[in-house]
Amino acid sequence: MKNSRSESYAAAGVDITAGYKAVELMKAHIARTRNEGCLDDVGGFGGCFGLPTGMEEPVLVSGTDGCGTKVKLAILMDKHDTIGIDAVAMCVNDIICCGAKPLFFLDYIACGKNYPEKIASIVSGVAEGCVQSGAALIGGETAEHPGLMPLEDYDLAGFAVGIVDKKKIIDNKTMKEGDVVIALPSTGIHSNGFSLCRKVFDIDSNNPDLYVPKEELGGKTVGETLLTPTRIYVKSILALLEKVAVKGISHITGGGFYENIPRSIPKGLGAKIKKDDVKVLPIFSLIAKVGNIPERDMFNTFNMGVGMSVVVSPEDVDTAIEILKANGEDAYVIGEIIKSDDGVVLC
């Protein structure tokens, strides 16, 4: 028998008009990110960007990432205007480790249902992250996935491209024993380790304790503290690179100290980190206490209050810290480079 029912995209769960409205609502946020490289307005099939001139051998550096299960917390708390900062931060903080200045960013939002105001709020955070890093938001995609994910759920990912003169790419070949490791403080959990956080604080069940202010967190709630956006280090690192010969940069993400710091250190050398010198943020102490998590596992999962580490020569330490502090980073020394087959030695 022939089916006489009339079908439509809307009946299938995809609201095209909501997509149009979301684009209109986000245009003002996107406009904040425009820079000299932007060649067209949002709405085309591809984002166009003109490359800067003046480099001998320009090299493009790209990075892509998401916010992990931190998105789950944003959904539970119904706060969506900062998660976009995390998406940008995870990408631009990676490419700055090569010495690359971010040029542009594209986002991808998958959602169960397109609520235009919610999508625009997410994009407002993306735009803020782009402003903080100097990148232009030149495009993106919002995909409505009815049946694939719950209506209220969404996921967010992004893609950044930066540029650096080949001769200025961070090269750890000059790193040697006695060089100094400088810490750049994090703002909190950033965007890694949330699967463990969700288990420790029973986040998936929307634990009421998420919303109760805690003295050890300075009067903030657990939820507020966990949702604090990832710090973006681009501008402070660029300022440092203008004056100091940086030998290595590590973005401390998933895998904590043990996985990320060795990524910027050549074989045969390691980083000797003094645990007592690390300014561990209160949220990490709370996680360890509530979850009964061993110290090594904490340093192997979280940034522990250090969002990025930088290696410089001993004679450049004071200058480096001065520049970083002048650019908003409360930088301090946490260790030194030693001869070792172990990437990181905590003592």
Secondary structure as the mmCIF struct_conf table of DSSP 4:
data_model
#
loop_
_struct_conf.conf_type_id
_struct_conf.id
_struct_conf.beg_label_comp_id
_struct_conf.beg_label_asym_id
_struct_conf.beg_label_seq_id
_struct_conf.end_label_comp_id
_struct_conf.end_label_asym_id
_struct_conf.end_label_seq_id
HELX_LH_PP_P HELX_LH_PP_P1 ARG A 5 GLU A 7
TURN_TY1_P TURN_TY1_P1 TYR A 9 GLY A 13
HELX_RH_AL_P HELX_RH_AL_P1 ILE A 16 ALA A 31
TURN_TY1_P TURN_TY1_P2 ARG A 32 THR A 33
TURN_TY1_P TURN_TY1_P3 GLU A 36 GLY A 37
STRN STRN1 CYS A 38 CYS A 38
BEND BEND1 ASP A 40 ASP A 40
TURN_TY1_P TURN_TY1_P4 VAL A 42 GLY A 43
BEND BEND2 GLY A 44 GLY A 46
STRN STRN2 PHE A 49 PHE A 49
HELX_LH_PP_P HELX_LH_PP_P2 GLY A 50 PRO A 52
BEND BEND3 GLU A 56 GLU A 57
STRN STRN3 PRO A 58 GLY A 66
TURN_TY1_P TURN_TY1_P5 GLY A 68 THR A 69
HELX_RH_AL_P HELX_RH_AL_P2 LYS A 70 MET A 77
TURN_TY1_P TURN_TY1_P6 ASP A 78 ASP A 78
BEND BEND4 ASP A 81 THR A 82
HELX_RH_AL_P HELX_RH_AL_P3 ILE A 83 ILE A 95
HELX_RH_3T_P HELX_RH_3T_P1 ILE A 96 CYS A 98
TURN_TY1_P TURN_TY1_P7 GLY A 99 GLY A 99
HELX_LH_PP_P HELX_LH_PP_P3 ALA A 100 ALA A 100
STRN STRN4 LYS A 101 CYS A 111
BEND BEND5 GLY A 112 LYS A 113
HELX_RH_AL_P HELX_RH_AL_P4 PRO A 116 SER A 133
TURN_TY1_P TURN_TY1_P8 GLY A 134 GLY A 134
STRN STRN5 ALA A 136 GLU A 144
STRN STRN6 PRO A 146 PRO A 146
TURN_TY1_P TURN_TY1_P9 GLY A 147 LEU A 148
STRN STRN7 MET A 149 MET A 149
TURN_TY1_P TURN_TY1_P10 LEU A 151 GLU A 152
STRN STRN8 TYR A 154 ASP A 165
HELX_RH_3T_P HELX_RH_3T_P2 LYS A 166 LYS A 168
BEND BEND6 ILE A 169 ILE A 169
HELX_RH_3T_P HELX_RH_3T_P3 ASN A 172 THR A 174
TURN_TY1_P TURN_TY1_P11 GLU A 177 GLY A 178
STRN STRN9 VAL A 180 PRO A 185
BEND BEND7 THR A 187 ILE A 189
TURN_TY1_P TURN_TY1_P12 HIS A 190 SER A 191
BEND BEND8 ASN A 192 ASN A 192
HELX_RH_AL_P HELX_RH_AL_P5 PHE A 194 VAL A 200
TURN_TY1_P TURN_TY1_P13 PHE A 201 ASP A 202
HELX_RH_3T_P HELX_RH_3T_P4 ILE A 203 SER A 205
TURN_TY1_P TURN_TY1_P14 ASN A 206 ASN A 206
HELX_RH_3T_P HELX_RH_3T_P5 PRO A 208 TYR A 211
BEND BEND9 VAL A 212 VAL A 212
STRN STRN10 PRO A 213 PRO A 213
HELX_RH_3T_P HELX_RH_3T_P6 GLU A 215 LEU A 217
TURN_TY1_P TURN_TY1_P15 GLY A 218 GLY A 219
STRN STRN11 THR A 221 THR A 221
HELX_RH_AL_P HELX_RH_AL_P6 VAL A 222 LEU A 227
HELX_LH_PP_P HELX_LH_PP_P4 THR A 228 ARG A 231
HELX_RH_AL_P HELX_RH_AL_P7 VAL A 234 LYS A 243
BEND BEND10 VAL A 244 VAL A 244
STRN STRN12 GLY A 248 HIS A 251
TURN_TY1_P TURN_TY1_P16 GLY A 254 GLY A 255
HELX_RH_AL_P HELX_RH_AL_P8 GLY A 256 ASN A 260
HELX_RH_3T_P HELX_RH_3T_P7 ILE A 261 SER A 264
BEND BEND11 ILE A 265 ILE A 265
TURN_TY1_P TURN_TY1_P17 LYS A 267 GLY A 268
STRN STRN13 LEU A 269 ILE A 273
HELX_RH_3T_P HELX_RH_3T_P8 LYS A 275 ASP A 277
BEND BEND12 VAL A 278 VAL A 278
HELX_RH_AL_P HELX_RH_AL_P9 PRO A 282 GLY A 291
TURN_TY1_P TURN_TY1_P18 ASN A 292 ASN A 292
HELX_RH_AL_P HELX_RH_AL_P10 GLU A 295 PHE A 299
TURN_TY1_P TURN_TY1_P19 ASN A 300 THR A 301
BEND BEND13 PHE A 302 PHE A 302
TURN_TY1_P TURN_TY1_P20 MET A 304 GLY A 305
STRN STRN14 VAL A 306 VAL A 312
HELX_RH_3T_P HELX_RH_3T_P9 PRO A 314 ASP A 316
HELX_RH_AL_P HELX_RH_AL_P11 VAL A 317 ALA A 326
TURN_TY1_P TURN_TY1_P21 ASN A 327 GLY A 328
STRN STRN15 TYR A 332 LYS A 339
BEND BEND14 ASP A 341 GLY A 343
STRN STRN16 VAL A 344 LEU A 346
#
